[in-house]
Amino acid sequence: MSTALAERVAALMPRARTELADLVAIRSVADPRQSSPAECALAGRWVAESFRELGFADVDLHPTADGSLAVVGSRPGPDPAAPTVLLYAHYDVQPPLDDSAWRTPPFELTEVEGRWYGRGTADCKGNIVTHLAALRALGDDVPVGLKVVVEGSEEQGTGGLEDFVPRHADLLRADAVLICDTGNAAVGRPALTVSLRGMVNVVVHVQALRSELHSGMFGGPVPDALAALVAVLSSLRDADGNTTVRGLDNTQRWTGTPYDPDTFRDDAHLLVDEALLGSGSVSDMLWARPALTILGIDCPPVVGSTAALVPRASARLNLRIPPGITPVKAESALVEHVQQAAPWGVAVTVETEALGSPFRAATSGPAYAAMRTAMHEVYGVEPVELGQGGSIPLCNVFAETFPDAELMLLGVEDPLALIHAPNESVHPGEIEHLATAEALFLRRYAGNA
């Protein structure tokens, strides 16, 4: 590894901390019901100005279809024949949820036991300052062309950038895309995410009666909607916890780096007596098989309920699907399953909310080779290849728009980061090491491509 390059990144870490503190202080929650749009615009301008100072002379804020602003810019390389790398991140964040559950103020960067706490520290503002640190460490010694896109509505899932990319392909076209929105297997254990599950979100509505009926007078022979919904939901898992949507394969195996069960239990904060679900390995269940989660149920609450049969009930379901299963097939199978599972002749309707395609990266190209070498040199161990249960629809948009580009998913998260939850944090060593690896990659890639 270039010792001088690592030393330059290390010297930049105080500035990275200051910049991350500035970004975290901006309440850039994309949902206008929970934050001012002016906060998101402020974050976008902060990002644009930071990249402008690094030679992205044409950087600008571009409106997208959902009303958010995407930071887009480019920096030509010294050789027109050199490859081009697109750097991606997002500046919007999840809402803080329960402020009282945070050990530190959610929008104030606070160091506790060696980690930096605050909303967006890992997802995904930490990746923005990582890009900046890598480029500052290189200075003018960047042998590739660079482009940048930092979106402002990724957490909202409203598809602003997914719509923008194909309509502005020439602005973003690149040979390699660093999608910095994932993370490592653990602090100090580098990883490349090569597989993402897709998803199907539906709401199942059960109608059994015209209105409530007294449970003493009619309970027994009369079907009620809540009991019918429970029967439908129970059919979606077997006794071992395997998801059992008829027509979807739940026997696939993960062929990449395995997820150690004991490590997973620690990462998930499982209690000693709680079992791991499913007939496959942790990796199989997370990354290679469908997984059904009940997100919410509409029915009478305990407080205020009466001795009555329930006429109607609903449940919101999230079905995660691995590569190899299309969301259209999964949606069809799930709808057919719940309708066939409905007991006692009750009426069942299904409302589809959203579909997302799974993603599998092609990993045999020169960009992957350069990144593996860079990570190995910086971290001292070979990077592993992981899957991720989450969906990033933009990956498929990039793949369809730029079929010859290499897409790499990486980032500063680790299992302790608690993204999307109270007490989100990042380990500063992950920012430092990944910035060094990114800088080294940009040097090496020009010679490998």
C-alpha positions as CSV (number, residue, x, y, z in Angstrom):
1,M,0.0,0.0,0.0
2,S,1.1,3.6,-0.6
3,T,2.1,4.7,2.9
4,A,2.1,8.3,1.8
5,L,-1.5,8.0,0.6
6,A,-2.6,6.4,3.9
7,E,-0.9,9.1,5.8
8,R,-2.6,11.8,3.8
9,V,-6.0,10.3,4.5
10,A,-5.2,10.0,8.2
11,A,-4.3,13.6,8.3
12,L,-7.6,14.5,6.7
13,M,-9.7,12.7,9.4
14,P,-10.2,15.7,11.6
15,R,-11.6,17.6,8.6
16,A,-13.8,14.5,7.8
17,R,-15.2,14.6,11.3
18,T,-16.0,18.3,11.0
19,E,-17.6,17.9,7.7
20,L,-19.7,14.9,8.9
21,A,-20.8,16.9,11.9
22,D,-21.9,19.7,9.6
23,L,-23.8,17.3,7.4
24,V,-25.4,15.4,10.3
25,A,-26.7,18.7,11.7
26,I,-28.7,19.2,8.6
27,R,-32.1,17.5,9.1
28,S,-32.3,16.2,5.5
29,V,-35.2,13.8,6.0
30,A,-36.8,13.5,2.5
31,D,-40.3,13.1,3.8
32,P,-41.8,16.7,3.8
33,R,-44.2,15.6,6.6
34,Q,-41.2,15.2,8.9
35,S,-38.7,17.8,7.7
36,S,-38.5,21.0,5.8
37,P,-37.7,20.7,2.1
38,A,-35.3,23.6,2.8
39,E,-33.1,21.3,4.9
40,C,-32.8,18.8,2.0
41,A,-31.9,21.6,-0.4
42,L,-29.3,22.9,2.1
43,A,-27.7,19.5,2.3
44,G,-27.7,19.3,-1.5
45,R,-26.0,22.7,-1.8
46,W,-23.4,21.6,0.8
47,V,-22.5,18.5,-1.2
48,A,-22.4,20.4,-4.5
49,E,-20.1,23.0,-3.1
50,S,-17.8,20.4,-1.6
51,F,-17.3,18.7,-4.9
52,R,-17.0,22.0,-6.8
53,E,-14.0,22.8,-4.6
54,L,-12.5,19.5,-5.7
55,G,-12.5,20.3,-9.4
56,F,-16.0,19.3,-10.4
57,A,-16.5,22.6,-12.2
58,D,-19.9,21.8,-13.7
59,V,-21.5,20.3,-10.6
60,D,-25.1,21.4,-10.2
61,L,-28.4,20.6,-8.5
62,H,-30.8,18.8,-10.8
63,P,-34.5,18.5,-10.0
64,T,-35.9,15.0,-10.2
65,A,-39.4,13.7,-10.8
66,D,-40.3,13.3,-7.1
67,G,-39.2,16.9,-6.3
68,S,-35.9,16.1,-4.8
69,L,-32.5,17.5,-5.9
70,A,-29.7,15.4,-7.3
71,V,-26.1,16.6,-7.1
72,V,-24.5,15.8,-10.5
73,G,-21.1,16.8,-11.8
74,S,-18.0,15.6,-13.6
75,R,-14.2,16.1,-13.5
76,P,-12.3,15.1,-16.7
77,G,-9.3,12.9,-16.4
78,P,-5.8,13.7,-17.7
79,D,-6.2,11.2,-20.5
80,P,-9.4,11.0,-22.6
81,A,-8.7,7.3,-23.1
82,A,-8.7,6.6,-19.4
83,P,-11.8,4.9,-17.8
84,T,-14.5,7.0,-16.1
85,V,-15.7,6.3,-12.5
86,L,-19.1,7.4,-11.2
87,L,-19.2,8.0,-7.4
88,Y,-22.7,7.6,-5.8
89,A,-24.1,8.4,-2.4
90,H,-27.2,10.0,-1.0
91,Y,-27.6,12.9,1.4
92,D,-31.1,12.3,2.6
93,V,-31.6,10.3,5.8
94,Q,-34.2,8.3,7.7
95,P,-36.2,10.2,10.4
96,P,-34.9,9.8,13.9
97,L,-37.9,7.8,15.0
98,D,-38.1,8.0,18.8
99,D,-35.8,10.8,20.0
100,S,-35.9,9.4,23.6
101,A,-34.4,6.1,22.4
102,W,-31.2,7.9,21.3
103,R,-28.3,7.9,23.7
104,T,-27.1,11.1,22.0
105,P,-28.9,13.9,20.1
106,P,-29.8,12.4,16.7
107,F,-28.7,15.5,14.7
108,E,-25.6,16.2,16.6
109,L,-22.4,14.2,15.9
110,T,-21.3,12.8,19.2
111,E,-18.4,10.4,19.9
112,V,-19.1,7.6,22.3
113,E,-16.7,4.8,22.9
114,G,-14.8,5.3,19.7
115,R,-17.9,5.6,17.4
116,W,-19.5,8.7,15.9
117,Y,-23.2,8.8,16.6
118,G,-25.9,10.7,14.7
119,R,-28.5,10.2,12.0
120,G,-26.8,9.6,8.7
121,T,-23.3,9.0,10.0
122,A,-23.3,5.6,8.3
123,D,-26.3,5.8,5.9
124,C,-25.2,7.7,4.0
125,K,-23.5,10.9,4.8
126,G,-20.4,9.0,6.0
127,N,-19.9,7.8,2.5
128,I,-20.1,11.4,1.2
129,V,-17.2,12.5,3.4
130,T,-15.4,9.2,2.4
131,H,-15.5,10.3,-1.3
132,L,-14.3,13.7,-0.3
133,A,-11.4,12.4,1.8
134,A,-10.3,10.0,-1.0
135,L,-10.2,12.8,-3.6
136,R,-8.4,15.2,-1.3
137,A,-5.8,12.6,-0.6
138,L,-5.2,12.2,-4.3
139,G,-5.2,15.9,-5.1
140,D,-4.4,16.3,-8.8
141,D,-3.1,12.7,-9.1
142,V,-6.3,11.2,-10.4
143,P,-5.6,9.2,-13.5
144,V,-9.3,8.5,-14.4
145,G,-12.3,10.6,-15.3
146,L,-14.7,11.2,-12.5
147,K,-18.4,11.8,-12.3
148,V,-20.6,12.2,-9.1
149,V,-24.3,11.8,-8.4
150,V,-25.6,12.2,-4.8
151,E,-29.4,11.9,-4.6
152,G,-31.8,13.4,-2.1
153,S,-34.7,10.9,-1.8
154,E,-33.2,7.4,-1.6
155,E,-34.7,6.8,1.8
156,Q,-38.1,8.0,0.7
157,G,-38.2,5.4,-2.1
158,T,-40.0,7.7,-4.4
159,G,-37.8,6.9,-7.4
160,G,-36.5,10.4,-8.3
161,L,-33.1,9.2,-9.4
162,E,-34.4,6.0,-10.9
163,D,-36.4,8.2,-13.3
164,F,-33.5,10.7,-13.8
165,V,-30.8,8.2,-14.8
166,P,-32.1,6.8,-18.1
167,R,-33.3,10.3,-19.2
168,H,-29.8,11.8,-18.5
169,A,-27.6,8.8,-19.4
170,D,-24.9,10.9,-21.0
171,L,-24.4,12.9,-17.8
172,L,-23.7,9.8,-15.8
173,R,-22.2,7.3,-18.2
174,A,-19.2,5.6,-16.7
175,D,-17.1,2.4,-16.9
176,A,-17.4,1.7,-13.2
177,V,-19.9,2.9,-10.6
178,L,-19.1,3.0,-6.9
179,I,-22.5,2.7,-5.1
180,C,-21.4,3.6,-1.6
181,D,-24.5,2.7,0.4
182,T,-23.7,-0.6,2.0
183,G,-20.8,-1.7,4.3
184,N,-18.3,-4.2,5.6
185,A,-18.8,-7.6,7.3
186,A,-17.4,-6.0,10.5
187,V,-15.2,-3.2,11.5
188,G,-11.9,-3.9,9.7
189,R,-13.3,-6.7,7.6
190,P,-13.8,-5.3,4.0
191,A,-16.7,-6.5,1.9
192,L,-18.2,-6.0,-1.5
193,T,-22.0,-6.5,-1.7
194,V,-22.7,-8.6,-4.8
195,S,-26.3,-9.6,-4.2
196,L,-29.5,-7.7,-3.2
197,R,-32.9,-9.0,-2.6
198,G,-35.9,-7.5,-4.3
199,M,-39.2,-7.0,-2.7
200,V,-43.0,-7.1,-3.0
201,N,-45.1,-4.9,-0.7
202,V,-48.8,-5.7,-0.5
203,V,-51.8,-5.0,1.8
204,V,-54.2,-7.9,2.3
205,H,-57.8,-7.0,3.1
206,V,-60.2,-9.6,4.6
207,Q,-64.0,-8.9,4.7
208,A,-66.2,-11.4,6.6
209,L,-69.3,-9.6,7.9
210,R,-71.3,-6.5,7.2
211,S,-70.7,-5.2,10.7
212,E,-69.7,-6.3,14.2
213,L,-71.7,-9.1,15.8
214,H,-72.0,-10.0,19.5
215,S,-69.5,-12.7,20.1
216,G,-71.7,-14.4,22.7
217,M,-74.8,-14.5,20.5
218,F,-73.0,-15.4,17.2
219,G,-69.5,-16.6,18.0
220,G,-68.8,-20.1,16.9
221,P,-70.6,-20.8,13.7
222,V,-70.0,-17.3,12.2
223,P,-66.6,-16.5,10.6
224,D,-64.8,-13.4,11.7
225,A,-62.2,-11.4,9.6
226,L,-59.4,-11.3,12.2
227,A,-59.4,-15.1,12.7
228,A,-59.4,-15.6,8.9
229,L,-56.5,-13.2,8.5
230,V,-54.6,-15.0,11.2
231,A,-55.1,-18.2,9.3
232,V,-53.9,-16.7,6.1
233,L,-50.8,-15.2,7.7
234,S,-50.0,-18.5,9.5
235,S,-49.9,-20.3,6.1
236,L,-47.0,-18.1,5.0
237,R,-44.4,-19.8,7.3
238,D,-43.9,-23.4,8.3
239,A,-43.0,-24.7,11.8
240,D,-39.3,-24.1,11.1
241,G,-39.9,-20.5,10.1
242,N,-39.3,-21.0,6.3
243,T,-41.3,-18.7,4.1
244,T,-43.8,-20.9,2.2
245,V,-45.4,-18.9,-0.6
246,R,-46.6,-21.5,-3.0
247,G,-44.8,-21.3,-6.3
248,L,-41.6,-19.7,-4.9
249,D,-38.5,-21.7,-4.4
250,N,-37.4,-21.7,-0.8
251,T,-34.5,-24.1,-1.1
252,Q,-31.8,-22.1,-2.8
253,R,-28.3,-21.9,-1.3
254,W,-25.9,-19.0,-0.9
255,T,-22.5,-19.7,-2.6
256,G,-20.6,-16.6,-1.4
257,T,-18.9,-15.9,1.9
258,P,-21.0,-17.5,4.8
259,Y,-22.4,-15.5,7.7
260,D,-21.3,-17.1,10.9
261,P,-24.4,-17.9,13.0
262,D,-22.9,-16.8,16.3
263,T,-21.8,-13.5,14.8
264,F,-25.2,-13.1,13.3
265,R,-26.9,-13.7,16.7
266,D,-24.7,-11.0,18.2
267,D,-25.3,-8.6,15.3
268,A,-29.1,-9.1,15.6
269,H,-29.0,-8.9,19.5
270,L,-30.9,-12.2,19.8
271,L,-31.7,-13.5,23.2
272,V,-30.0,-16.8,24.3
273,D,-33.2,-18.8,24.0
274,E,-34.4,-17.4,20.7
275,A,-34.0,-19.7,17.7
276,L,-32.7,-19.0,14.3
277,L,-35.4,-19.6,11.8
278,G,-35.4,-21.8,8.7
279,S,-34.0,-25.0,7.4
280,G,-31.0,-23.3,5.7
281,S,-27.9,-21.5,6.9
282,V,-28.1,-17.9,8.0
283,S,-26.6,-16.9,4.6
284,D,-29.3,-19.0,2.8
285,M,-32.1,-17.4,4.7
286,L,-30.8,-13.9,4.4
287,W,-29.6,-13.7,0.8
288,A,-30.8,-16.8,-1.2
289,R,-34.4,-17.4,-0.2
290,P,-37.7,-15.5,0.0
291,A,-38.6,-14.0,3.4
292,L,-42.0,-12.8,4.4
293,T,-42.4,-10.2,7.1
294,I,-45.7,-8.9,8.5
295,L,-45.2,-5.2,8.7
296,G,-48.5,-4.2,10.3
297,I,-52.1,-5.2,11.0
298,D,-55.3,-3.2,11.1
299,C,-57.8,-4.6,13.6
300,P,-59.4,-3.5,16.9
301,P,-56.7,-2.5,19.5
302,V,-56.8,-4.3,22.8
303,V,-57.7,-1.2,24.7
304,G,-61.2,-0.3,23.5
305,S,-62.1,-3.7,22.0
306,T,-65.5,-5.2,22.7
307,A,-67.0,-8.7,22.8
308,A,-67.7,-8.7,19.1
309,L,-66.8,-10.6,15.9
310,V,-64.5,-8.5,13.7
311,P,-66.0,-7.8,10.2
312,R,-62.9,-6.7,8.5
313,A,-59.1,-6.8,9.0
314,S,-56.0,-6.0,7.0
315,A,-52.3,-6.7,7.0
316,R,-49.3,-5.1,5.3
317,L,-46.8,-7.7,4.0
318,N,-43.2,-7.3,2.8
319,L,-41.8,-10.2,0.8
320,R,-38.1,-10.1,0.1
321,I,-37.0,-12.1,-3.0
322,P,-33.5,-13.3,-4.0
323,P,-31.9,-13.0,-7.5
324,G,-33.5,-15.5,-9.8
325,I,-37.1,-14.6,-8.8
326,T,-38.7,-11.7,-10.6
327,P,-41.0,-9.3,-8.6
328,V,-43.8,-9.9,-11.0
329,K,-43.7,-13.7,-10.4
330,A,-43.4,-13.1,-6.7
331,E,-46.4,-10.8,-6.6
332,S,-48.5,-13.2,-8.6
333,A,-47.5,-16.1,-6.3
334,L,-48.2,-14.1,-3.1
335,V,-51.6,-12.9,-4.3
336,E,-52.7,-16.3,-5.4
337,H,-51.4,-17.9,-2.1
338,V,-53.3,-15.6,0.2
339,Q,-56.5,-15.8,-1.8
340,Q,-56.3,-19.6,-1.8
341,A,-55.4,-19.7,1.9
342,A,-58.5,-17.7,2.9
343,P,-60.8,-19.9,5.0
344,W,-64.5,-20.1,5.4
345,G,-65.5,-18.3,2.2
346,V,-64.4,-14.9,3.4
347,A,-63.6,-12.3,0.8
348,V,-59.9,-11.4,0.3
349,T,-58.5,-8.6,-1.8
350,V,-54.9,-7.7,-2.3
351,E,-53.5,-4.2,-2.9
352,T,-50.0,-4.0,-4.3
353,E,-48.0,-1.1,-3.0
354,A,-44.5,-1.6,-4.5
355,L,-42.3,-3.9,-6.4
356,G,-38.5,-4.0,-6.5
357,S,-36.2,-6.2,-8.5
358,P,-33.3,-8.2,-7.0
359,F,-29.8,-7.6,-8.2
360,R,-26.7,-9.7,-8.8
361,A,-23.4,-8.0,-9.7
362,A,-21.0,-9.3,-12.3
363,T,-17.7,-9.4,-10.5
364,S,-15.0,-10.6,-13.0
365,G,-14.0,-7.2,-14.6
366,P,-11.0,-5.0,-14.1
367,A,-12.7,-2.6,-11.7
368,Y,-13.5,-5.4,-9.3
369,A,-9.9,-6.7,-9.6
370,A,-8.5,-3.2,-8.8
371,M,-10.9,-2.8,-5.9
372,R,-10.1,-6.2,-4.4
373,T,-6.4,-5.4,-4.6
374,A,-6.9,-1.9,-3.0
375,M,-9.0,-3.3,-0.2
376,H,-6.6,-6.1,0.5
377,E,-3.6,-3.7,0.7
378,V,-5.5,-1.2,3.0
379,Y,-7.2,-3.7,5.4
380,G,-4.6,-6.4,5.3
381,V,-7.2,-9.1,4.5
382,E,-9.0,-10.2,1.4
383,P,-12.5,-8.6,0.9
384,V,-15.4,-11.0,1.2
385,E,-18.5,-11.1,-1.0
386,L,-21.7,-10.6,0.8
387,G,-25.4,-10.4,0.0
388,Q,-27.8,-7.9,1.5
389,G,-31.4,-8.3,2.4
390,G,-32.3,-4.8,1.4
391,S,-33.3,-3.5,-2.0
392,I,-31.6,-0.7,-3.9
393,P,-33.7,-0.3,-7.1
394,L,-31.2,2.1,-8.5
395,C,-28.7,-0.8,-9.1
396,N,-31.0,-2.3,-11.7
397,V,-31.6,1.1,-13.3
398,F,-27.8,1.6,-13.6
399,A,-27.4,-2.0,-14.9
400,E,-30.1,-1.5,-17.6
401,T,-28.9,2.0,-18.6
402,F,-25.2,1.2,-18.6
403,P,-25.0,-2.6,-19.4
404,D,-21.2,-2.5,-19.8
405,A,-20.4,-0.7,-16.6
406,E,-19.1,-2.6,-13.5
407,L,-21.3,-1.8,-10.5
408,M,-19.7,-2.1,-7.0
409,L,-21.6,-1.9,-3.8
410,L,-19.6,-0.9,-0.8
411,G,-19.6,1.6,2.1
412,V,-18.8,2.6,5.7
413,E,-21.6,0.7,7.4
414,D,-21.0,-2.3,9.7
415,P,-23.4,-4.5,11.7
416,L,-23.2,-2.2,14.7
417,A,-24.1,0.9,12.7
418,L,-27.9,0.5,13.4
419,I,-29.0,2.2,10.2
420,H,-32.7,3.1,10.1
421,A,-32.8,2.7,13.9
422,P,-32.2,5.0,16.9
423,N,-28.5,5.3,17.8
424,E,-27.1,5.1,14.3
425,S,-23.3,5.4,14.3
426,V,-20.2,4.9,12.2
427,H,-16.7,3.8,13.2
428,P,-14.3,6.5,12.0
429,G,-11.8,3.8,11.1
430,E,-14.2,2.6,8.4
431,I,-14.2,6.1,6.9
432,E,-10.4,6.3,7.0
433,H,-9.8,2.8,5.6
434,L,-12.5,3.0,2.9
435,A,-11.3,6.5,1.8
436,T,-7.7,5.1,1.5
437,A,-9.0,2.0,-0.5
438,E,-11.1,4.2,-2.8
439,A,-8.1,6.5,-3.5
440,L,-5.9,3.5,-4.2
441,F,-8.5,2.0,-6.4
442,L,-8.7,5.1,-8.5
443,R,-5.0,4.9,-9.0
444,R,-5.0,1.2,-9.8
445,Y,-8.0,1.1,-12.0
446,A,-6.5,3.3,-14.7
447,G,-3.8,0.6,-15.2
448,N,-6.1,-2.4,-15.0
449,A,-8.9,-1.2,-17.4
